[in-house]
Amino acid sequence: MAKDETFPMTAEGKKNLEAELEDLRLNQRPQIIERIKIARSYGDLSENSEYEAAKNEQSMLESEIAKVEHMLQYADVVDSSELEDDVVNVGKEVTFKELPDEEPETYQIVGSAESDPLSGKISNDSPIAKALLGHKVNEEVIISIPAGDMKVKIIEVK
């Protein structure tokens, strides 16, 4: 991760990341430390699979903590109220329909840290969001996706 890399996110996304970091530090870390302590009490560490598993889990947890800390350190909170109303941007909800006559789809464009496609939140790094960013209501946009190109019309931005 480059030092000058920023992570665009909504204020809600930053708040959620801060809560995740707190959970990792205050709940999950002590639980793993306790499991390591218990596994150590079993004796010979060279053949202690519980100890190895707990140490591996601790390593993965510490990596996750470092990743979240980095994202928070370089967070770029986007205030969508300061952006033009009808322009697609991070933090905005966009409704579009595939042309010629598909049903409208609505997504909120968020930073990669808060992406959750099943909840209607897509990353600003996704092919759909990249194609829509900066476009306005009633514009037609070509989106390149793995299945091929699709032409969409932006219906609403809020």
C-alpha positions in Angstrom: 0.0 0.0 0.0 1.5 3.3 -1.1 1.8 6.0 1.5 0.2 8.6 -0.6 -2.8 6.4 -1.5 -6.1 7.6 -0.2 -9.2 5.7 0.6 -12.4 7.5 -0.3 -15.2 6.7 2.0 -18.4 8.1 3.5 -18.5 9.4 7.0 -20.6 6.3 7.9 -18.0 4.1 6.3 -15.2 5.7 8.4 -17.3 5.3 11.5 -17.9 1.6 10.7 -14.1 1.1 10.1 -13.4 2.7 13.5 -15.8 0.4 15.2 -14.3 -2.6 13.4 -10.8 -1.6 14.6 -12.0 -1.2 18.1 -13.6 -4.7 18.0 -10.3 -6.2 16.6 -8.2 -4.5 19.3 -10.5 -4.8 22.3 -12.4 -8.1 21.7 -10.7 -10.3 19.2 -7.0 -9.7 20.2 -7.5 -10.6 23.9 -9.4 -13.7 22.9 -6.5 -14.9 20.8 -4.0 -14.0 23.5 -6.0 -16.1 25.9 -6.1 -19.1 23.5 -2.3 -18.8 23.1 -1.9 -18.8 26.8 -4.1 -21.9 27.2 -2.3 -23.7 24.4 1.1 -22.9 25.9 0.0 -24.5 29.2 -0.3 -27.9 27.4 3.5 -28.2 27.3 5.7 -29.0 24.3 5.1 -26.3 21.8 6.9 -28.2 18.9 4.0 -30.6 18.6 1.2 -28.4 19.8 -1.3 -27.8 16.9 -3.6 -25.6 19.1 -0.7 -23.3 19.8 0.3 -23.1 16.1 -3.3 -22.4 15.0 -3.7 -19.7 17.6 -0.4 -18.1 16.6 -1.5 -18.2 12.9 -4.8 -16.6 13.8 -2.9 -13.9 15.8 -0.8 -13.2 12.8 -3.8 -12.8 10.5 -5.5 -10.6 13.1 -2.5 -8.3 13.4 -2.4 -8.0 9.6 -6.1 -7.0 9.5 -5.5 -4.5 12.3 -2.6 -2.9 10.4 -4.7 -2.8 7.2 -7.7 -1.1 8.9 -5.3 1.4 10.7 -3.7 2.2 7.3 -7.1 2.8 5.7 -8.2 5.1 8.5 -4.9 7.0 8.5 -5.4 7.7 4.8 -9.2 8.0 4.8 -10.6 10.7 2.5 -14.1 11.3 3.8 -16.3 12.5 1.0 -19.1 14.9 2.0 -21.7 14.3 -0.7 -23.6 17.4 0.3 -20.7 19.5 -1.0 -20.9 17.9 -4.4 -23.2 18.8 -7.4 -26.6 17.3 -6.9 -27.0 15.6 -10.3 -23.4 14.3 -10.7 -22.4 10.8 -9.8 -19.7 10.7 -7.1 -18.6 8.7 -4.1 -21.3 8.9 -1.4 -24.1 9.4 -3.9 -26.9 7.0 -4.7 -27.3 6.5 -8.5 -30.3 4.9 -10.3 -29.7 3.8 -13.9 -31.3 1.4 -16.4 -29.7 -0.7 -19.1 -30.8 0.4 -22.5 -33.0 -0.2 -24.3 -35.6 -1.4 -21.7 -34.2 -3.0 -18.6 -35.5 -2.4 -15.1 -33.8 0.4 -13.1 -31.0 -0.5 -10.7 -30.0 1.6 -7.7 -26.6 1.6 -6.0 -24.7 3.8 -3.6 -21.1 4.4 -4.7 -18.8 4.0 -1.7 -15.1 3.5 -1.1 -13.7 0.0 -1.4 -13.5 -0.3 2.4 -17.3 -0.2 2.7 -18.3 -2.0 -0.5 -21.2 -4.5 0.0 -22.9 -5.3 -3.3 -25.6 -7.4 -1.7 -26.6 -4.2 0.3 -26.5 -2.1 -2.8 -23.2 -0.5 -2.0 -20.6 -0.7 -4.8 -16.9 0.2 -4.7 -15.7 3.3 -6.5 -13.1 0.9 -8.0 -15.8 -1.3 -9.6 -16.2 -1.2 -13.4 -19.8 0.1 -13.0 -18.9 2.9 -10.6 -15.7 3.9 -12.6 -17.8 4.3 -15.7 -20.6 6.3 -14.0 -18.4 8.6 -11.9 -18.6 12.3 -13.0 -21.7 11.7 -15.3 -25.0 13.5 -14.8 -28.7 12.6 -14.8 -30.0 11.7 -18.3 -26.6 10.9 -19.7 -26.0 7.6 -21.5 -22.8 5.8 -20.4 -21.1 2.7 -21.8 -20.0 0.3 -19.0 -17.4 -2.3 -19.8 -18.0 -5.4 -17.7 -16.6 -9.0 -18.0 -19.7 -10.0 -20.0 -19.2 -7.2 -22.5 -20.3 -3.6 -22.9 -23.6 -2.4 -21.7 -25.2 1.0 -22.4 -27.1 2.6 -19.5 -29.0 5.8 -18.9 -28.6 7.6 -15.6 -32.1 8.3 -14.2 -31.4 9.8 -10.8 -28.6 10.8 -8.5 -29.2 11.6 -4.8 
